[in-house]
Amino acid sequence: MRHLKFAPSWLRFLIIFLLAMGILFRFFNLDGKVYWHDETYTSLRISGYTITEVKQQIFNNRVIAGESFAQFQGANQQKNLNDTIMTLAKEDSLHPPLYYIIARLWMEIFGNSVTAIRSLSVFISLLVFPCVYWLCRELFNVPLSVPGVAIALMAISPIHLVYAQEAQEYILWLVTILLSSASLLRAMRLESQDKDELVKKRQRPDLFAIWSIYAVTLAISLYTFLWSGFVAVAHGIYVMSIAKFQLTGTVRTYLLASLVGFLAFMPWITIVMGDFFQLLISADKITTQSSLMPIFPFLLMQLSRIFFDIDLSLDNPLGYLITPLFLILVGYSIYFLCQTTNYKVWLFIIILIMVPALPVILPDLIAGGIRSSSEPYLIPSYLGIQLAVAYLLTTQLYNGNVSRRSIWHIIMALVIICGLISYKVSSQAETWWNKGMSYGNPQVAQIINQTTRPLLISDALGDNYGNVFSLSYLLEPKVRFLLVNNQKVPKIPDGFADVFLFNPSDTWRETIEKKYKAKTDIVYSDNYYSVWKLTKFSKLHRRNIPPNNKLSAS
């Protein structure tokens, strides 16, 4: 790889330009997209309130205003950092506390706005660039060219923009993956250098320090996202494969460092296991509305979104045209990597792509489809693919005759253009594919905001809870909410011209129709929920509601 050591001036300028564009787009229009279901749960955990407490105070068959939700959406005076950790331990232990602790401290300084909480992810995403530089230096042993192109590709990668502007832990998880992987490769490189006793004595402090860094970053990664366990498995398979499954000194040191990392995570994994066994012996079943999609079109679409993403659906004809092109690019990148690099290089990338993805794909393959919420679990695979493509593009800029290099210049230019177009489209959108069950909330909010005196009625079943919180960010102050628990028949007060039912079950909706001698018309529907309008209500409700039942708001 000697010819890859120094990048020409035009390539250095291009890398700097794309890095600057990527950073600017990350900070642009942070509050433009819907603050969706899962992000409202992030804010709830940060607030320190439990779902039970929220249901008691909000889902209580009383009319409230939108500002009533604010208390449960960020840092507040009633709850402290310890409450944030305890709510995760009690209700959501599958989400380790590190990101939420950082976010709580961040929001205490910068406030509870959507821009404030999402800006934390943006600043964390900036750490990706020096980390990927370090990883590429250790992996490819070149100072600038491949690391520089990898930084440029990740700076304009649409999939990274999605998670860099998301109030969740996924971009922090990517940073921890990069750090732990780079520290592991450096430790292994130091272990494999000259075995002379004098050299080993000199290296011993460095080795201890780098293996300590690996143990610490592994623990941090586990405290960020539980799926880090599969990244650790990938690291273990790589170390054992390089050692040809023999218990060498490197393997023993690796096992010791990994043990330290997992021991540091023991307090939280104990909580997770306790919740797991409690679920097994409980009669309660958790149901979600996460829809299943055909697995192979889904994976192809996710592969395409690494480089080009304008929010296409799986059945969009343009997607069928573009996705195969990126599949060819990625496939050839992996083939070229395996043919032209040392096995220590390509094996690491292949394992990083495959091992963390298999636990996502195999269960869903058996089920006949993949869950629509599975995208973040593939972040290690996105990273491995981008490293392979960065290596291919960099080498082809130097290899072959002039005409061949020109072709690869064009291919690289098209990849860059696709990324910049994706950023332009995404930055101006109100919603995006990663918003899942809240994808249609901007449209629903527009329908409700157009009315004069609207009332939104919903219950706390399923995903309604988080989606109602999400809608509260989009609805105008004139909108009132009547939220009930356990599908009780709501007591609708006088004074509302338009009454909407958010995702009611058929039985509950029919009960309300009978109660108020009215009918309901559907005004919005997608794969996740529906919204109905109670019609003929304005003429009938005065006969059913006592005159002294006045509108109340809090």
Secondary structure as the mmCIF struct_conf table of DSSP 4:
data_model
#
loop_
_struct_conf.conf_type_id
_struct_conf.id
_struct_conf.beg_label_comp_id
_struct_conf.beg_label_asym_id
_struct_conf.beg_label_seq_id
_struct_conf.end_label_comp_id
_struct_conf.end_label_asym_id
_struct_conf.end_label_seq_id
HELX_RH_3T_P HELX_RH_3T_P1 ARG A 2 LEU A 4
BEND BEND1 LYS A 5 PHE A 6
HELX_RH_AL_P HELX_RH_AL_P1 SER A 9 PHE A 27
TURN_TY1_P TURN_TY1_P1 PHE A 28 ASP A 31
BEND BEND2 GLY A 32 LYS A 33
HELX_RH_AL_P HELX_RH_AL_P2 HIS A 37 SER A 47
TURN_TY1_P TURN_TY1_P2 GLY A 48 GLY A 48
HELX_RH_AL_P HELX_RH_AL_P3 ILE A 51 GLN A 57
TURN_TY1_P TURN_TY1_P3 ILE A 58 ILE A 58
BEND BEND3 PHE A 59 ASN A 61
STRN STRN1 ARG A 62 ALA A 65
HELX_RH_3T_P HELX_RH_3T_P2 GLY A 66 PHE A 72
BEND BEND4 GLN A 73 GLY A 74
BEND BEND5 GLN A 77 GLN A 78
HELX_RH_AL_P HELX_RH_AL_P4 LEU A 81 GLU A 91
TURN_TY1_P TURN_TY1_P4 SER A 93 LEU A 94
BEND BEND6 HIS A 95 HIS A 95
BEND BEND7 PRO A 97 PRO A 97
HELX_RH_AL_P HELX_RH_AL_P5 LEU A 98 PHE A 110
BEND BEND8 ASN A 112 SER A 113
HELX_RH_AL_P HELX_RH_AL_P6 VAL A 114 LEU A 126
TURN_TY1_P TURN_TY1_P5 LEU A 127 LEU A 127
HELX_RH_AL_P HELX_RH_AL_P7 VAL A 128 PHE A 140
BEND BEND9 PRO A 143 LEU A 144
HELX_RH_AL_P HELX_RH_AL_P8 SER A 145 ALA A 155
TURN_TY1_P TURN_TY1_P6 ILE A 156 ILE A 156
HELX_RH_AL_P HELX_RH_AL_P9 PRO A 158 ALA A 164
TURN_TY1_P TURN_TY1_P7 GLN A 165 GLN A 165
BEND BEND10 GLU A 166 GLU A 169
HELX_RH_AL_P HELX_RH_AL_P10 TYR A 170 SER A 192
BEND BEND11 GLN A 193 GLN A 193
HELX_RH_AL_P HELX_RH_AL_P11 GLU A 197 THR A 224
TURN_TY1_P TURN_TY1_P8 LEU A 226 TRP A 227
HELX_RH_AL_P HELX_RH_AL_P12 SER A 228 ILE A 242
TURN_TY1_P TURN_TY1_P9 ALA A 243 PHE A 245
HELX_RH_AL_P HELX_RH_AL_P13 GLY A 249 ALA A 264
TURN_TY1_P TURN_TY1_P10 PHE A 265 PHE A 265
HELX_RH_AL_P HELX_RH_AL_P14 MET A 266 ILE A 281
BEND BEND12 ALA A 283 ALA A 283
STRN STRN2 LEU A 292 MET A 293
HELX_RH_AL_P HELX_RH_AL_P15 ILE A 295 ARG A 305
TURN_TY1_P TURN_TY1_P11 ILE A 306 PHE A 307
BEND BEND13 ILE A 310 ILE A 310
TURN_TY1_P TURN_TY1_P12 LEU A 314 ASP A 315
HELX_RH_AL_P HELX_RH_AL_P16 PRO A 317 THR A 340
BEND BEND14 THR A 341 THR A 341
HELX_RH_AL_P HELX_RH_AL_P17 TYR A 343 MET A 354
TURN_TY1_P TURN_TY1_P13 VAL A 355 ALA A 357
HELX_RH_AL_P HELX_RH_AL_P18 LEU A 358 ALA A 367
TURN_TY1_P TURN_TY1_P14 GLY A 368 GLY A 368
BEND BEND15 GLY A 369 GLY A 369
STRN STRN3 ILE A 370 ARG A 371
TURN_TY1_P TURN_TY1_P15 SER A 372 SER A 373
HELX_RH_3T_P HELX_RH_3T_P3 GLU A 375 LEU A 378
HELX_RH_AL_P HELX_RH_AL_P19 ILE A 379 GLN A 396
TURN_TY1_P TURN_TY1_P16 LEU A 397 TYR A 398
BEND BEND16 ASN A 399 GLY A 400
HELX_RH_AL_P HELX_RH_AL_P20 VAL A 402 SER A 427
TURN_TY1_P TURN_TY1_P17 GLN A 428 GLN A 428
BEND BEND17 GLU A 430 GLU A 430
HELX_RH_3T_P HELX_RH_3T_P4 TRP A 433 SER A 438
TURN_TY1_P TURN_TY1_P18 TYR A 439 GLY A 440
HELX_RH_AL_P HELX_RH_AL_P21 ASN A 441 ASN A 449
TURN_TY1_P TURN_TY1_P19 GLN A 450 GLN A 450
BEND BEND18 THR A 451 ARG A 453
STRN STRN4 PRO A 454 ASP A 459
BEND BEND19 ALA A 460 LEU A 461
TURN_TY1_P TURN_TY1_P20 GLY A 462 ASP A 463
HELX_RH_AL_P HELX_RH_AL_P22 ASN A 464 SER A 472
TURN_TY1_P TURN_TY1_P21 TYR A 473 LEU A 474
BEND BEND20 LEU A 475 LEU A 475
TURN_TY1_P TURN_TY1_P22 PRO A 477 LYS A 478
STRN STRN5 ARG A 480 VAL A 484
BEND BEND21 ASN A 485 ASN A 485
TURN_TY1_P TURN_TY1_P23 ASN A 486 GLN A 487
HELX_LH_PP_P HELX_LH_PP_P1 LYS A 488 PRO A 490
HELX_LH_PP_P HELX_LH_PP_P2 ILE A 492 PRO A 493
BEND BEND22 ASP A 494 ASP A 494
BEND BEND23 ALA A 497 ALA A 497
STRN STRN6 ASP A 498 PHE A 502
BEND BEND24 ASN A 503 ASN A 503
HELX_RH_AL_P HELX_RH_AL_P23 ASP A 506 TYR A 516
TURN_TY1_P TURN_TY1_P24 LYS A 517 LYS A 517
STRN STRN7 LYS A 519 SER A 525
BEND BEND25 ASN A 527 TYR A 528
STRN STRN8 SER A 530 THR A 535
BEND BEND26 LYS A 536 LYS A 536
HELX_RH_AL_P HELX_RH_AL_P24 PHE A 537 ASN A 544
BEND BEND27 ILE A 545 ILE A 545
TURN_TY1_P TURN_TY1_P25 PRO A 547 ASN A 548
#
